[in-house]
Every structure is written in C-alpha cells, then in structure tokens.
C-alpha cells in the first residue's frame, strides 16, 4: 500500500489502493479537459411552480452562477434549487429549478459561457436526493511514465480486482487552491467562531494572486477588519460580505457566517466531518481491514437501483455476517463509515476502536457538532460508503489519455484520478 503525497495526507487521504506507480501528468489544462454531466432518473414535466433547466456552464462555480442568475432575474437565491456543486474550471452540465418564474424571464440572463435549456415545470424543486450520479470525461496530458497505456491498464486491473477505490472526499471538498474549509469547520466545532472567521478570511495559500495573499496576510497579522474591507479585491465576494457584517456588528463572529448562502455556510462543518471520514477510512486501510466487505461491528447499507442507500442500514453481527458478505459480493450491500455529527453512535468492534482513536487524537466529540453559538452551522451526522465502485474506460494516444467513468453522487473524480497519476504533489497542484 503506497503512501500519498503530503497535501493528500493533510486532507486525511493517506494511501492509494493500487500499488503500480502512477503516470503523472496534468489535468484541467483547459475547461474542455474536465467535463461533468449530472445523471438523473428521468421524470415527467406536467406543470407546476418550478421551472426546471438544464444548464451547461464553462468556468463557472455553482454558487457564483446562482448568485449571478438571481441578480439578473432580480429574485432571491432562495428560489433556486440544485442537486450539487460542480468544479469551476470545467465544462459542467447540471439541473437547476427556479420557483415561480416564467420562461420568458430567462431572456434577461445574458451571462457568458452559459447555455440554458428548458426541460419543463414540476411541483417540486430540484434537490440532492434527485441526483443519481455524475458522468465524467477527463483528459490527462503530458504523462511522464514510459508506455502509459500499459501503466494505466495495470492500474485499472488493480481497481477492478479490488472492486473500486477508497471513497475519500476529494480536494474540492476542502478548497482547490486554498484548502481551509475543514479548518474553518474544525474551529466552529470547537466553539472558536473568531478563529474560524479569521481562517476563512485571512489564512493565505501560495496558489492565490500575490496581491490577494498579501491582503490576507496583513489581516491575519493586524486583525484590522475595516482596513481589510478597503483592501480586499472585489472578486472575494464572500469574504467582503463577511467583512461588511463584522464592521457593522463588531465581535459577532459566529453570525458573520449567516451572510453566506445556506448551502455555502454549511460546507464548513461538513468539510471537517469529511476530513474525519477520510482519516477513519485511512486508518482502516492502515490496519488491514477491508473496504469491499464488512466485519462484525460494522454498519452496511443496501442498494437502491444499484447505488448505496443510507436510509437502509444494518449492523453486522456474527449471525448475519455471511449473508451480508454474499450481498456485498453481488453489489447489493456496501460497507459504510460515519460522517460524525451530534447524533452519531460510535460503531462497535474494531471499527469503533478506530473511530474512537481518531476522535481522541483530534480532541473532539460528536457533541461538538451542535455548534451552540450558531446551531444552523451544526450537523447531525450521517454515513457514507467506504468504497467507490468505478469502471473507467481509457483511451491513450502517446502521452495523453482520456478517461470516461460514472460515479455515484457525492463521489469525487479526483479520487479516481489520483490512483492513476500518483503525482509527487497532489493532483490539483498539477493543473494549469
């Protein structure tokens, strides 16, 4: 089992599941190199309050797009519904609903690199529960290994033999260029709202513009919020909104996050849960416990339309272990691990010991996730499949490759790519 890069380990992704060396290379040389299309169960459109759109966007962050669409339409962002956020530097196709909007109003949305197709009207908003998965087409350029076709085929064979890849949360969960989201969430969970706000506003990373990094560093050193409000560049819209709030409400750090959209402000604690999940998954791998099947004390979920269904879970006992193992081999049961929240019950057996050890090392408990200073930021917790089933199709030409695969919702393409690339640094640092 190969250890991962330092940056991956910073995010709890300690290992690869494959043993073959990687091919290196670069992703996202341009937006067309990373294409994502949401997969839905097709529904009828027989009228209703919600106008449903199929939106193809290039180099658009989902939250930014929703904000700009709302501004053009002169309506609240609360009237929008969508199933998931997508990469910015990519061509992504996703479904969006807008409540109480006439189709004719769409003519006011004259935004660049955006194509809108009307699907119809329904009686409910688009939400995460509607999404089945995402279909990817990704190019890896400038691969550095000899005979890349052979190398990639060997890694694919390992993935197929194991049954998938570890279902880590990828770097996008934490921030592509500035992976601080989980650190903000950790501070919030510890009741340190001021620390959380300054991490979000002022902790600088090398990937940013020099002027932006300098502005963040000055705020980190001086804690001068009015000065930062004058100095921060206009494109840091979320940071400027928080700075404005803190100028008007000095010291109210806990509620400064309320100026962000509901989906965005909840990402912070969720990202810390994701980091803990990654650590638990890595620890399980390090002690040799399987991901493709369960042991006594684990919790499994069952399949719904071939995908993990977290509404149907069961504890594994000596009595049902053999039956659950048979279901797992047929793709009808999946090992799960906890996304720890204030309602999480620690598992039993060896898995429970792993969870307890990670919580002890972090100095955190499930109760911390209530976030009493601002309960809207808290999380009850849930579970997530430990293994991501994937069957990549690969075409190689010289030192370039195109990978096509479909993943369940909530799984990350970069987690698949990292098994193939195994770059000296993390995958996202190898983008252009």
C-alpha positions as CSV (number, residue, x, y, z in Angstrom):
1,X,0.0,0.0,0.0
2,X,1.6,3.2,-1.2
3,X,1.6,6.4,1.0
4,X,0.1,9.5,-0.6
5,X,1.6,13.0,-1.1
6,X,1.9,15.4,1.8
7,X,-1.0,17.5,0.6
8,X,-3.3,14.5,0.3
9,X,-2.3,13.5,3.8
10,X,-3.1,17.0,5.0
11,X,-6.7,16.2,4.0
12,X,-6.7,12.7,5.5
13,X,-6.1,10.8,2.3
14,X,-3.1,8.8,3.5
15,X,-3.0,5.9,1.0
16,X,-3.6,4.6,-2.5
17,X,-5.4,1.3,-3.0
18,X,-3.3,0.5,-6.1
19,X,0.4,-0.5,-6.0
20,X,1.5,0.3,-9.5
21,X,3.4,3.6,-10.0
22,X,1.4,6.4,-11.5
23,X,1.6,8.1,-14.8
24,X,2.0,11.7,-13.6
25,X,0.5,14.3,-16.0
26,X,-1.7,17.4,-15.9
27,X,-5.4,17.8,-15.7
28,X,-7.5,20.9,-16.5
29,X,-5.2,22.4,-19.0
30,X,-8.4,23.9,-20.2
31,X,-12.0,23.7,-19.2
32,X,-12.8,21.2,-22.0
33,X,-10.4,18.7,-20.4
34,X,-12.8,18.2,-17.5
35,X,-16.4,17.5,-18.5
36,X,-19.1,16.6,-16.0
37,X,-22.7,15.8,-16.7
38,X,-25.3,15.1,-13.9
39,X,-27.2,11.8,-14.2
40,X,-30.9,11.9,-13.1
41,X,-33.8,9.5,-13.2
42,X,-35.9,11.0,-16.0
43,X,-39.2,12.4,-14.7
44,X,-42.2,13.8,-16.5
45,X,-42.8,17.5,-16.7
46,X,-46.5,18.0,-16.3
47,X,-46.6,21.6,-14.9
48,X,-46.1,23.1,-11.5
49,X,-44.5,26.0,-9.7
50,X,-40.9,25.1,-10.5
51,X,-39.2,25.8,-13.9
52,X,-36.6,23.2,-14.5
53,X,-33.5,24.0,-16.5
54,X,-30.6,22.0,-18.0
55,X,-27.6,24.4,-17.7
56,X,-24.2,23.9,-19.4
57,X,-21.6,26.2,-18.0
58,X,-17.9,26.7,-18.6
59,X,-15.6,28.0,-15.9
60,X,-18.5,28.8,-13.5
61,X,-18.6,27.9,-9.8
62,X,-22.2,26.8,-9.0
63,X,-22.7,29.2,-6.1
64,X,-21.4,32.1,-8.2
65,X,-23.6,31.2,-11.1
66,X,-26.7,31.0,-8.9
67,X,-25.9,34.4,-7.4
68,X,-25.4,36.0,-10.8
69,X,-28.6,34.4,-12.2
70,X,-30.6,35.7,-9.3
71,X,-29.1,39.1,-9.8
72,X,-30.0,39.2,-13.5
73,X,-33.6,37.9,-12.7
74,X,-33.9,40.3,-9.7
75,X,-35.1,37.4,-7.5
76,X,-33.9,35.8,-4.3
77,X,-31.3,32.9,-4.4
78,X,-33.7,31.0,-2.1
79,X,-36.0,30.4,-5.1
80,X,-33.3,28.2,-6.8
81,X,-32.8,24.5,-6.3
82,X,-29.9,22.3,-7.5
83,X,-28.5,18.9,-6.8
84,X,-24.8,19.5,-6.2
85,X,-21.9,21.9,-6.7
86,X,-19.5,21.4,-9.6
87,X,-15.9,22.2,-10.4
88,X,-15.3,25.7,-11.7
89,X,-12.5,25.0,-14.2
90,X,-14.6,22.6,-16.2
91,X,-17.5,22.2,-18.6
92,X,-20.4,21.0,-16.4
93,X,-24.0,20.3,-17.2
94,X,-26.4,20.3,-14.2
95,X,-30.1,20.7,-13.5
96,X,-31.5,23.8,-11.7
97,X,-35.0,24.7,-10.7
98,X,-36.4,28.2,-10.1
99,X,-39.6,28.7,-8.2
100,X,-42.4,30.9,-9.7
101,X,-40.5,32.0,-12.8
102,X,-42.0,32.4,-16.2
103,X,-39.8,31.0,-19.0
104,X,-39.9,34.4,-20.8
105,X,-37.8,35.9,-18.0
106,X,-34.8,33.8,-18.9
107,X,-34.0,36.3,-21.7
108,X,-32.6,38.5,-19.0
109,X,-29.8,36.0,-18.2
110,X,-27.1,37.2,-20.7
111,X,-24.1,35.6,-18.9
112,X,-21.0,34.4,-20.8
113,X,-20.2,30.7,-21.3
114,X,-23.6,29.6,-20.3
115,X,-26.2,27.6,-22.2
116,X,-29.7,27.1,-20.8
117,X,-32.3,24.5,-22.0
118,X,-35.8,24.5,-20.5
119,X,-36.9,21.0,-19.5
120,X,-40.4,21.9,-18.2
121,X,-42.2,22.5,-15.0
122,X,-42.7,20.3,-11.9
123,X,-44.3,20.6,-8.5
124,X,-41.1,20.4,-6.5
125,X,-37.6,21.9,-6.5
126,X,-34.5,20.1,-7.7
127,X,-32.5,18.7,-4.7
128,X,-29.7,16.4,-3.8
129,X,-32.0,13.5,-3.5
130,X,-32.8,13.7,-7.2
131,X,-29.3,13.1,-8.3
132,X,-28.1,9.6,-9.2
133,X,-24.5,10.4,-10.1
134,X,-22.2,12.2,-12.4
135,X,-20.7,11.2,-15.7
136,X,-17.1,12.3,-16.4
137,X,-14.9,12.7,-19.4
138,X,-11.4,13.8,-18.3
139,X,-8.1,14.3,-20.2
140,X,-4.7,13.7,-18.6
141,X,-2.0,15.5,-20.6
142,X,1.8,15.3,-20.5
143,X,2.1,12.0,-18.8
144,X,5.6,11.3,-17.7
145,X,5.8,7.5,-17.4
146,X,7.1,5.1,-20.1
147,X,4.5,3.2,-22.1
148,X,1.5,4.9,-20.4
149,X,-1.1,2.6,-22.0
150,X,0.4,-0.4,-20.2
151,X,0.8,1.5,-16.9
152,X,-2.9,2.7,-17.0
153,X,-4.1,-0.7,-17.9
154,X,-2.3,-2.2,-14.9
155,X,-3.8,0.3,-12.5
156,X,-7.3,-0.3,-14.0
157,X,-6.8,-4.0,-13.4
158,X,-6.0,-3.4,-9.8
159,X,-9.1,-1.2,-9.3
160,X,-11.3,-3.9,-10.9
161,X,-9.8,-6.6,-8.7
162,X,-10.4,-4.7,-5.5
163,X,-13.8,-3.5,-6.6
164,X,-13.2,0.2,-6.7
165,X,-11.2,3.0,-5.0
166,X,-11.4,4.4,-1.4
167,X,-14.4,6.7,-1.3
168,X,-12.3,9.6,0.0
169,X,-13.6,13.2,-0.1
170,X,-11.5,14.9,-2.8
171,X,-9.7,18.2,-2.5
172,X,-12.6,20.1,-4.0
173,X,-14.4,19.5,-0.7
174,X,-11.8,21.5,1.1
175,X,-10.9,24.1,-1.5
176,X,-8.9,23.6,-4.7
177,X,-6.4,26.4,-4.4
178,X,-6.9,27.2,-0.7
179,X,-7.9,24.0,1.3
180,X,-9.0,25.7,4.5
181,X,-12.7,24.8,4.6
182,X,-12.3,21.9,7.0
183,X,-10.1,24.1,9.3
184,X,-12.9,26.6,9.4
185,X,-15.3,23.8,10.3
186,X,-13.0,22.4,13.0
187,X,-12.8,25.8,14.7
188,X,-16.6,26.2,14.6
189,X,-17.0,22.7,16.1
190,X,-14.6,23.7,18.9
191,X,-16.7,26.8,19.6
192,X,-14.0,29.1,18.3
193,X,-16.0,31.3,16.0
194,X,-13.5,34.1,15.9
195,X,-10.7,31.8,14.9
196,X,-13.0,30.2,12.3
197,X,-13.8,33.6,10.7
198,X,-10.1,34.6,10.5
199,X,-9.1,31.3,9.0
200,X,-11.7,31.8,6.3
201,X,-10.8,35.5,5.7
202,X,-7.1,35.6,6.3
203,X,-5.3,32.3,6.1
204,X,-3.2,32.6,2.9
205,X,-2.1,29.9,0.5
206,X,0.6,30.0,-2.3
207,X,-1.9,29.4,-5.1
208,X,-3.6,32.8,-4.9
209,X,-2.6,36.0,-6.5
210,X,0.2,37.8,-4.8
211,X,-1.9,40.9,-4.0
212,X,-4.7,38.7,-2.5
213,X,-2.2,36.7,-0.5
214,X,-0.6,39.9,0.9
215,X,-4.0,41.3,1.8
216,X,-4.9,38.1,3.7
217,X,-1.6,38.1,5.5
218,X,-2.0,41.7,6.7
219,X,-5.4,40.9,8.1
220,X,-4.0,37.7,9.8
221,X,-1.3,39.8,11.5
222,X,-3.3,43.0,12.3
223,X,-6.9,41.8,12.8
224,X,-7.9,45.2,11.3
225,X,-11.3,44.4,9.7
226,X,-12.1,47.9,8.4
227,X,-8.7,48.1,6.7
228,X,-9.2,44.7,5.1
229,X,-12.6,45.7,3.8
230,X,-10.9,48.5,1.9
231,X,-8.1,46.3,0.7
232,X,-9.6,43.0,-0.3
233,X,-10.2,42.7,-4.1
234,X,-13.8,42.7,-5.5
235,X,-13.7,39.1,-6.6
236,X,-13.6,37.9,-3.0
237,X,-17.3,38.4,-2.7
238,X,-17.9,36.1,0.2
239,X,-15.1,37.5,2.3
240,X,-16.2,41.1,1.6
241,X,-19.7,40.2,2.7
242,X,-18.4,38.8,6.0
243,X,-16.1,41.8,6.5
244,X,-19.0,44.2,5.9
245,X,-21.1,42.3,8.5
246,X,-18.2,42.4,11.0
247,X,-17.7,46.2,10.5
248,X,-21.4,46.7,11.3
249,X,-21.6,44.0,14.1
250,X,-18.1,44.1,15.7
251,X,-17.3,40.8,17.5
252,X,-20.3,38.8,16.2
253,X,-18.1,36.2,14.5
254,X,-20.5,33.3,14.9
255,X,-23.3,35.0,12.9
256,X,-20.9,36.6,10.4
257,X,-21.3,33.3,8.5
258,X,-25.0,33.9,8.1
259,X,-24.3,36.4,5.3
260,X,-23.4,33.4,3.1
261,X,-25.9,31.2,1.4
262,X,-27.3,28.3,3.4
263,X,-25.6,25.7,1.3
264,X,-22.2,27.5,1.4
265,X,-22.1,28.2,5.2
266,X,-22.9,24.6,6.0
267,X,-19.9,23.4,3.9
268,X,-17.5,24.3,6.7
269,X,-18.6,21.9,9.4
270,X,-19.4,19.3,6.7
271,X,-15.8,19.7,5.4
272,X,-14.5,18.9,8.9
273,X,-16.8,15.8,9.0
274,X,-15.3,14.9,5.6
275,X,-11.8,15.2,6.9
276,X,-12.6,12.9,9.9
277,X,-14.2,10.5,7.5
278,X,-11.0,10.5,5.4
279,X,-8.9,9.8,8.5
280,X,-11.1,7.0,9.6
281,X,-11.0,5.4,6.2
282,X,-7.2,5.8,6.0
283,X,-6.8,4.2,9.5
284,X,-9.0,1.3,8.5
285,X,-6.7,0.7,5.4
286,X,-3.6,1.0,7.5
287,X,-4.6,-1.8,9.9
288,X,-5.6,-4.0,7.0
289,X,-9.4,-4.0,7.5
290,X,-11.3,-4.5,4.2
291,X,-13.4,-1.9,2.4
292,X,-15.2,-4.2,-0.1
293,X,-16.8,-6.2,2.7
294,X,-17.7,-5.8,6.3
295,X,-16.6,-7.4,9.6
296,X,-18.6,-7.8,12.8
297,X,-19.4,-4.4,14.3
298,X,-19.5,-2.6,11.0
299,X,-22.6,-0.9,9.6
300,X,-23.7,-1.6,6.0
301,X,-26.2,-0.1,3.7
302,X,-28.2,-1.8,1.0
303,X,-28.5,-1.0,-2.7
304,X,-31.2,1.1,-4.3
305,X,-31.1,1.0,-8.1
306,X,-27.5,-0.3,-7.7
307,X,-26.4,2.6,-5.5
308,X,-25.8,2.9,-1.8
309,X,-29.0,3.9,0.1
310,X,-28.2,5.4,3.5
311,X,-31.9,5.1,4.5
312,X,-31.5,1.3,4.7
313,X,-28.6,0.4,7.1
314,X,-27.9,-2.6,9.3
315,X,-25.4,-3.5,12.0
316,X,-23.2,-6.5,11.1
317,X,-23.3,-9.4,13.6
318,X,-22.0,-12.9,13.7
319,X,-25.4,-14.1,12.8
320,X,-25.8,-12.0,9.6
321,X,-22.2,-11.7,8.5
322,X,-22.2,-14.5,6.0
323,X,-25.5,-13.2,4.3
324,X,-24.2,-9.6,4.2
325,X,-20.9,-10.8,2.7
326,X,-22.8,-12.6,-0.1
327,X,-24.8,-9.4,-0.8
328,X,-21.6,-7.3,-0.8
329,X,-20.1,-9.6,-3.5
330,X,-23.2,-9.0,-5.6
331,X,-23.1,-5.3,-5.2
332,X,-26.2,-5.2,-3.1
333,X,-24.6,-4.2,0.2
334,X,-21.9,-1.6,1.0
335,X,-19.7,-1.1,4.0
336,X,-20.3,2.4,5.4
337,X,-18.3,4.7,7.7
338,X,-19.6,7.6,9.8
339,X,-19.7,11.3,8.9
340,X,-19.6,12.2,12.6
341,X,-22.3,14.6,13.9
342,X,-24.0,15.1,17.2
343,X,-26.4,12.2,16.6
344,X,-23.6,9.7,15.6
345,X,-23.4,6.5,17.6
346,X,-19.9,5.1,17.5
347,X,-19.7,1.7,15.9
348,X,-18.8,-1.5,17.7
349,X,-15.8,-3.8,17.4
350,X,-12.6,-2.9,15.6
351,X,-14.2,-0.2,13.5
352,X,-15.5,1.5,16.7
353,X,-12.0,1.5,18.1
354,X,-10.7,3.2,15.0
355,X,-13.4,5.9,15.3
356,X,-12.7,6.5,19.0
357,X,-8.9,6.7,18.3
358,X,-9.4,9.4,15.7
359,X,-11.7,11.4,17.9
360,X,-9.2,11.2,20.8
361,X,-6.4,12.3,18.5
362,X,-8.5,15.2,17.3
363,X,-9.7,16.1,20.8
364,X,-13.3,16.3,19.5
365,X,-16.6,14.5,20.3
366,X,-19.9,14.1,18.4
367,X,-21.5,16.7,20.7
368,X,-19.2,19.4,19.4
369,X,-21.1,19.3,16.1
370,X,-24.1,21.1,17.6
371,X,-22.2,24.4,17.3
372,X,-24.3,26.1,20.1
373,X,-23.1,29.6,19.1
374,X,-24.9,29.2,15.8
375,X,-26.9,25.9,15.5
376,X,-27.6,26.5,11.8
377,X,-23.9,25.6,11.2
378,X,-24.2,22.2,13.1
379,X,-24.7,18.8,11.7
380,X,-26.5,15.6,12.9
381,X,-24.2,13.3,11.0
382,X,-24.8,10.6,8.5
383,X,-23.0,7.7,6.9
384,X,-21.1,7.2,3.6
385,X,-20.0,4.2,1.6
386,X,-16.3,3.3,2.2
387,X,-15.6,2.1,-1.3
388,X,-16.4,3.9,-4.6
389,X,-17.3,1.4,-7.3
390,X,-15.9,2.6,-10.7
391,X,-15.1,1.1,-14.1
392,X,-13.0,3.6,-16.0
393,X,-12.8,3.4,-19.8
394,X,-9.5,4.7,-21.0
395,X,-8.1,5.8,-24.4
396,X,-4.4,6.6,-24.7
397,X,-2.6,8.5,-27.5
398,X,1.1,9.0,-27.0
399,X,1.5,10.8,-23.6
400,X,-2.2,11.8,-23.3
401,X,-5.2,9.8,-22.0
402,X,-8.9,10.3,-21.9
403,X,-10.8,8.6,-19.1
404,X,-14.6,8.2,-19.0
405,X,-16.5,6.9,-16.0
406,X,-19.6,7.4,-13.9
407,X,-19.6,7.9,-10.2
408,X,-22.4,7.9,-7.6
409,X,-23.4,11.3,-6.2
410,X,-21.0,12.6,-3.7
411,X,-18.0,10.8,-5.0
412,X,-15.1,12.6,-6.5
413,X,-13.4,12.2,-9.9
414,X,-10.1,13.4,-8.5
415,X,-10.1,10.4,-6.0
416,X,-10.1,8.1,-9.1
417,X,-7.5,10.2,-10.9
418,X,-5.1,10.2,-8.0
419,X,-4.8,6.4,-8.3
420,X,-3.7,6.8,-11.9
421,X,-1.5,9.8,-11.6
422,X,0.2,9.4,-8.2
423,X,1.9,12.8,-8.8
424,X,4.7,13.8,-6.4
425,X,2.4,16.6,-5.4
426,X,-1.4,16.4,-5.2
427,X,-3.4,16.2,-8.4
428,X,-4.9,19.7,-8.2
429,X,-1.4,21.3,-7.9
430,X,-0.7,19.7,-11.3
431,X,-3.4,21.7,-13.0
432,X,-2.8,24.7,-15.3
